[in-house]
Amino acid sequence: MRSTTVLQRVLVGTTLCCLSLPALAGKANDTLVYASDTEPENVSPYHNNVREGVILSHLAWDTLIYRNPQTNQYQPQLATEWHWVDPTTLDMTLRQGVTFQNGEPFDADDVVFTFNYVVSPDSKVVTRQNVDWIESVEKRGDFQVRFHLKQPFPAALEYLSGPTPVYPDEYFQKVGLAEFSRHPIGTGPYRITEVKPGEGVKLTRNPDYFADSPLGQPQIGNIEFKVIPDQDSRVAQLMTGQVDWIWRVPADQAEQMQGMPGITVASGETMRVGYLSFDAARREASPLSKLKVRQAINYAINRQGMADNLVRGGSRPLYAPCFPAQFGCETQDVVKYDYDPDKARALLADAGYPDGFEIDLYAYRERDYAEAMIGDLRNVGIRANLRFMTSAALLDQQRSGNTDMSFKTWGSYSVNDASAFTSVYFGGGADDLWQDPQVEAWLKTADTSVDPEVRRENYRQALARISEQAYWAPLFSYSTYYAYTSDLNFTPYPDELPRFVEASWK
């Protein structure tokens, strides 16, 4: 009933808006405006970890290798050739004739600078797992580089095709990170022309984008990212033509929007996983420090109900901290915590909390999902108070040890390997809140072995222990709903990366 009321309110507001507001986006002025509720704390790709930052990264920067999302084959991008000298040495030949958007020529110096910079502690890279496998990079010619790995890392090409763009060495060293974040430069198909915190980012087509890019040439002249925190406002602006594309539309609204004139709705499962992290490893006084309490919460959450009734569109319950299609996540031996409130209450009583307890639940997105979990927890006696904040603020609070339990999501930077998920949160890094030495050892072996079966077996053991100890409550896969103007040719992909470079006007 609520969803119908919300959509009716949006429709009424839209009718009124249409009488007074001009269309600010769309085919007529060759500007694709897309909106989301979250913004990156820093547009520098290495200095944020939200999906909106990943989208901007793929628009404004290029990587050395390109993974074709339809075939999963690796293709040349800024590198034209590569070969392994040995398991820890990778040689690459770079593309000639490419320039950065400020006219600076691209060459080996840019690659050497970028990767030696991001592996240094002073770089303040947010997700160190993306680059910590690199020891150093050396120049072997104007267009020849050699990667030295700390140890064998079979997922190296996957990472070099994803969260590892190349920066202009001269410009970055001249202006520094703060100025680079305000006026960024890449080699990508679009140039970022304006960054306004709290409002959004504007981009324009790069007229000098290199002809042989596997991305192809961008068709749309201008792209604008708008930050619109309120879901109803995003829908209203889509309907009035102020926005061309939105996503993460709640299932009930998306289903009601299907068939509306001038709007296309699409959906599909993505690699993104929602989860509850239990942040109590360093807080012995917390109820979450007790295994039976963590197990109780796992049994208390109705994953299937959330997937079917809230997320919908292909979402499914998940029980391991990775996405099933990722290498290493296919073979799982984890506890399937079915929805069982009675078992949850019994476990709480055994743990010394027959009347439950009060605790804070932190979140930064999908408030309605968090509220549904709070309802499930209250049903077994756990009184959770919602603490809603930005993604960056929550990350700071978690890493400072100030949170109890957090509802978050992870899309693995679209990297199709368990090292991009499980090892980020349980491999001993900054976001590993449990620091289990046995899990870390299994993951280190899994991340570095050149034998696929050894990798799979070690991931299996790590996932099994994480599940048995209930360090997390993995919840469900995300199935994103997209809504956009019917003037737009747009193709969604399971890796949750909207490829606006491929988009065009009808």
N, C-alpha and C positions, 0 to 999 in steps of 0.2 A: 504494500500500500504506500509506503514511504516513497519508493522509487517512482511511482506514478505521479505522486504529488510533486516531487522534485522536478520531473520532466515537464509537467504542466506549468510549473512556475518558470522554468527556463524558457518554454515556448511563449508564454505571455511576455516575459522580459525581452525576448528576441523580437517579437512583433513591435514593441515600443521602440527598441533600439533601431530597427530597420527604418523607422520614420525619420530619424535624425542623424544617423551615423553613416558616413560614406564607407564604401569598401576600401580597406587599406592594404589588402593583400590580393594575390591571385594572378591569373593569366593576363589581365589587362595591363598591369605594370610589371609583369615578369618578375614577381617577387613571391617566393614560397615562404610563408610565415608558418612556423610550427611552434607549438606551445607545450610546456610541461610544468609540473609543480615543483621541480627540484632544479637547482642550478649548481654547477661545480664551484667549489670554493676558490678555484684557481683554474683558468683555462689552459694552463700549461699541462699537457697530457700526463706528464710524470708526477704532477703535484695535485691530482684529485683522483678519486676512485668511484665516482658516480657515473651512471650510464650516459647522462647528458654530456659529460666531459668526453666520454668515448666517442659519441657522435661527432662532436666538434673536432676531435682529433682526426678522425677519418676524412673530414671535409678539408681541413687546412694543412695537414701534414701527410707525408707518405712514409711507408716502411720499406725496408730493403727487399722484402719478399711479399708477394700477394697470394693469399689462399682463395681460390675460386670457391664461392659459397655453394655453387651447384655441383661441382665435381670433387671438391676438397683437394684438388691438385695445387701444388705450389707453382707459381709463375714468377718470372722476373718483374721487379718493380724498380726500385733504385739500384738494385744489384741485378746484373744480367746473367751471372754465372756463379756457382759455388760448388765447392767440393771439400770433403773431409780429408785432411792430411793424416789425422789419427783421431781417436775418440775425444780428444780435448782440444783439437786445433781445426778451425774452419777458415778456409780461404774464400774470399769473395772478390769478384770483379764488378766494378761499379759502372753505372750507366754514364755515358758522356753526353754533354749538351744540355743538361738539366740546370735550371737556375731557380734560386729561391725567389719569393715574391717581391723582394726588394732589389732584385738584379744580381745578387751575390751568386757566383757560380758554385754549383755543387761538385764536391770532389772528396777525396779520401780524408782530408783534414776535418770535414764536417762529421763524418762517421766516427773517426778516432776521438774527436772532442766529445761528441754526444755520449758515447758509451763509457768512456773513461770518466766523464763528469757524473753520469747517473749512478755509477757503481761506487762513487766516493761518498763517505758518510756526510760530507758537507752539502750534498745536493738536496737532502731532505725529501727524497722520493717517498711517496706515500705507500705504495705497494712494492716493497723491496723484492718480493718473490719474483717479480717480473724481470729483474735484472741481476739478482744476486748470483746467478749461475755463471756470470761473466767475470773472469779474472782481469782481463785487460784487452785492448784492441791496439794493434800496431799498424802503422802505415808502411806499405811495401812498394808504393808507387803512387803516382797521382790518382790512379783509379784502381788501386789494389789495396785490400786490407786483410788482416789476419786476426781472427777472434781466438783468444786463449781462454779456455773454460777452466773453472776451478776443479772440475771433475767431469766425467762423462755426463751429458745431459741430453737424452734422446729427444726431448721436446723442443730443442733449440730452434729449429726451423719454424715450428708453430708459434713460438714467442716472437721471432723476428718478423712474422707476418701479422702480428697483432698489436700488442701494447707497447711497441718500441719504435716510435717515429724518430726521424733524424732532424736535428736542429742545425741552424746556420752558425758555425763556430765564431766567425768574426763578429756578427751582429750580437749574438748572445753574450759573448765576453765583453763587448763594448758597453751594453746597456744593463746587464745583470738580470736576475730572475724577476724582480719586482716590475721593472719596466717591460721586460719581455712578456709578462702576463697581461700587461695593459695594451701592448702593441705587438702581438705575436707575429712571427714570420715562419712560414713553412714552404714546402715545394708543392703542396696539395692543389686540388682542382679549384678550391675556393680560398680567398684571402679574407681573414678576419679584419674588418675595418673599424669596428667599434665594440667596446666591452663596457657595459654599464651594470655593475653589481646590483642585484635586486630587480633588474629590468630585463636584461638579455644581451644578446650578441648579434651583430650584423655582419654578413659576409657578402662578397661579390665574386663573380666568376673570375678565375685566373686566366687571362687571355693568352698567357705564355705557357700554359700547362703542356707538358711534353707529350708529343703525339702518340708515342708507343705505350702509353700507360695501359695496363690491363683493366683499369677502371673505365677507360673510354673518356671521351670529352664531355664535360657537364653541359646539359641542355638548358638549364634555367639560369637566368642572369643574376639573380640576387636571392639570398636566403637570409631569413631573420629568425632567430630563436627568441621567444618571449617567455618570461617567467610569469606564470599565472597560477598562484597557489590554489585557488578555489576551483573545484571541479565544475560546478555549475557555470562559473564565469567562462571557463574554457569552452564548454559546450555552446554557450550563448554567442561567444565570439566566432566560433566556427559557423554557426547558423547565420550570423550577420555579415560574413565575408571578411571579418577582420583577421581571422586565422584560417589557414588552409588545411592544417593537419594537427590532430591531437592523438594521444595514445593513453594507455592505462585507463580507458573509459570503463567504469563499473559495468559489469555484465548486464544488469537490469536496464541501465540507460542505453547501452549499445544495442541490445535486442529491440528496444522500443524505437531506436533511431533507424533501424534497418527499413528500407523502403521509403524513407523520407526523400522528397525531391532534392536533387543537387548534392546529396551526401552518400558516400560509399562507406560501408562498415566491413572490416575484415578482422579475422582473429586467428590465433594458432598458438600452440605450446612453444615456449622459449626455453633457453638454457638457464634462465634465472630461477633460483630456488629461494623460497622464504624459510626462515628458521628462527628459533628462539635460542639465543646463547645464554648459558648460565655462567655468570661472571664472578663466581665465588671462590675460585681457586686460592686467592690471596686473602680471603675473608672467612676465617674459621667460624666466626660467630653467626654467619649467615645460614639460614636453614638449607640453602642450596649447596652447602658444603657436604651435606649428607646424601649418599647415593640414593636411598629410598625416596627422598623428597624429589630428586631429579627424575627418578623413574615415575613417580606419581604424576608429575606434571606431564610427562610424555603420554601417560595413559589418559590424562584428563582432557587433552586437546582433541577435538573432533576433526581430524585432518580431512577425512572423506567428506564430511559435511561442508567444510570450508571450500574444498576443491569443487564440490558439486553445486553449492548454493551461492558462494561469494565470488570465487575466481572464475569458474566455469570455462567454457570454450576449449576444452581439452586438458585442463589442469588435472593432476593426479597426486595422491598422497605420496610422500617420499620419507624414507627412514635413514638415509645415509647422507653425510655432508659432501655431496657432489651430485652432478647431473648424470642420469643413467647412460647417456650416449657418450660420455667422456671416456677416453682410454683410462683403464684402471677402475672405473666405476661400474663396468658391465658385470663383473663378478663380485657379488655382494654376499656377505654372510653376517647379516646384521639382525638385531632384534626388531621384530615388527610390533611396534607398540600400538595395538589396536585400541580404539576408543572404548574405555572401560572405567567409568566413574567410580564404580564400587571398588574395583581393585586400587584405584588411586586413593580413595579414602582409607582403605585398609593399610596401604603403604605409609600414608601420612601418620596414621595412628601408631604403627610400628616404629616410626621414626621419632615419636614423642610429640606429635602435633595432632592429637585427636580432634581438636577444635580449629585446626588450620592455623594460619598466621597472616600477617600483613606484609606486603612487599611492594616494591616499585617495578613497573614494567616500562622500559624506555622504548621509544619508537620514533621514526622520522618520516614515515610514509604510510599510506593506507590506514588511516585512523580507524575506519570501520572494521578492518581485519583485526587490528589490535583490540578493539572493543569486543569483538566476538570471542577472542581468546580470554579476555578478562571475564566474560560471562561463563565460559567453560571452567575457568579456575575457581570462580566464586561457587560454582555448583558443587565443588568438592571441598570448599572451606577456605580456599586461598583468596585473600582479599587483596587484589592487585590494583595499585594506583597508577594511572597512565601518566608518564612524563614524556611529552611530545616536544621535539626540538629538531633542529636541522641535522643533516647527515654529518657535517663537519663537527658540530658541537657534540654529537653523540659519540663520534669516534674519539674525540679528545677525552670525554668522560670515561669511556671504556678503558682506554690506554692508561688513564690515571688511576684506575681501580676504584672508580666512584659509582659504578652501576651494579645493580643486582641481577637483572634479567633484561635482555634486549631483543626486540623483534626487528630483524634486519633482513636484507636480501643480498644475494651475490650472483652476478652474471658471468664471472670468470673472465672478464674482458673478452668474451667470446672465444677463448682458448679452449680447444676441444681435448683437454688432457686434465686428469685429476690433480696434477701438480698445481694447476691454476686455481684449484678450489681447496681440496683437503689440506694440501701442504701450506697454503697461506694461513690457515687458522689452527693447524695442529703440528706444524713443522718446526716450531721453536722460534718463530719470528715475533715481530712486535704485536701481532694480533692473536697470538697463541696464548690464551688466558689460562691454560691448564699446564702447559710445559711437562707433559708426560714423556719421560725419557724413552720408554719402550715404543711409544707411538712415533716419536721423532726418529728413532733408529730405523723403524720399518719404512717411514716415508723417505728418509734419506736414501735408503737402498732403492726404493721404488722410483725415486726421481732421477737416479743416476745410473742405474743398470742399463746396459745395452741389450740385455736379453728381455724380450717382451713378456715372457712367462714369469721371469723373476719379478719384473715390475708388477704384474697383475697379482701375484701371490702376496707380495709385501703390501700392496694397497689393500688387498682383502683382509689381511691381518690387522692393519691399522684401523680400517673401517669397523671391523668387528669389535675391537677394544673400545673405540670411541662410543659405539652404540651400547655395549655392555655397561660402560661406566656412565652412560647418559650425560656426557659432557655437553651435549646439545639436544635440542628437539627439532630435527629437520621436519618441515611441515608439508610443503607442496611445491610443485612446479608452477611457474607463472604462465598463464595463457593470456597474452596481451591482446586487448581489443584496440584496433585503430579506427578512427573516423576521420574522413578527409573529403575535400571537395571533389565532386565527380569530374571536374575539369582536369584532375591530376592522374597521370599514369604512375602508379606506385606499387611495388612488389615487396611484401614483408618476408623476412627470413627468420628461421628458427633461432639464429644466434642473437636475436634482439638488437641488431644493428640496422636501423633504417638507412638504406643507401640512397640518399637524396641525389647523389651524383648520377644515378641511373634514372631518376624521375624526370618527367617531361610533361608539358601541357598537351592536352588532347586538341 
